[in-house]
Amino acid sequence: MCGECINFWRVSLPVLTIQHEDDCPPARVPTWAQAHAVDLDIRRPYAGDPLPDSIAGFAGLVVLGGGMAAYDDAHFPWLPATRRLIAETVVREVPFLGFCLGHQLAAIALGGTVSLRPQGPGSGVAPVNPTAALADDPLFSLLPADAVSVEWNRDIVSELPAGAVTLSRDSAGHPQLVRFGPRAWGLQCHPEVTADVFDTWVVDHPLPAAVADAERVAAITAEVHASLPRIERDWTPPMEAFFALTAGREPDPVQR
């Protein structure tokens, strides 16, 4: 089969996208996907959408965030199926990207562990603190040296699965960007978030009462809103590079 035909076939396959609740929508993800003419097949299992038995027939897998815990199978019965899909995707080297809860589910699916963040929740604008491995990563080497993102999480990956590589750490030293396999990444942050989505998190997924005083929340919200144009600019290249992989194209080499 000719190369052009192969690329056409791969681009025509959608990327399976699992959304766990209304408050954590794809947000900017569809814009990044459309840069490479990639369609998203968004499944909302909480609303009754079925999850496929296999990643076959999809060009990639994106798993979004959510307010639930990664181990809470009893209340969110689609989580085991999501973990199985993640494991299959990573093993088959189909492109995978997990945001926050999706990152945590990937860690569990591949043999790692997730626990409460000992220092308390991660919240607001946070710097990307790179490890040496980030410089050679095909996606996140595209971030500028002073990149920041948005954190809003109670849990963290406390033990990485075998073979995973930490690309950056949060302010307390926990994994922030992780490469789980040759074409699999997890983010304990939310570069996809928009102002409207973040505002719903402040209301529907507030910080614990001990730290969620109104003045602090207002300051966090203002800083996030002010930083979003920069976050959108800085994170578009690596996120579009991920969808280049799903479209059968390797990301462009890093220019430094």
Beta strands, then each sheet from edge to edge (+ up, - down):
strand 1: 15-18
strand 2: 40-43
strand 3: 60-63
strand 4: 96-99
strand 5: 113-116
strand 6: 122-127
strand 7: 129-130
strand 8: 148-153
strand 9: 155-159
strand 10: 165-169
strand 11: 175-181
strand 12: 184-187
sheet 1: 2+ 1+ 3+ 4+ 12+ 11- 10+ 7-
sheet 2: 5+ 9-
sheet 3: 6+ 8-
end
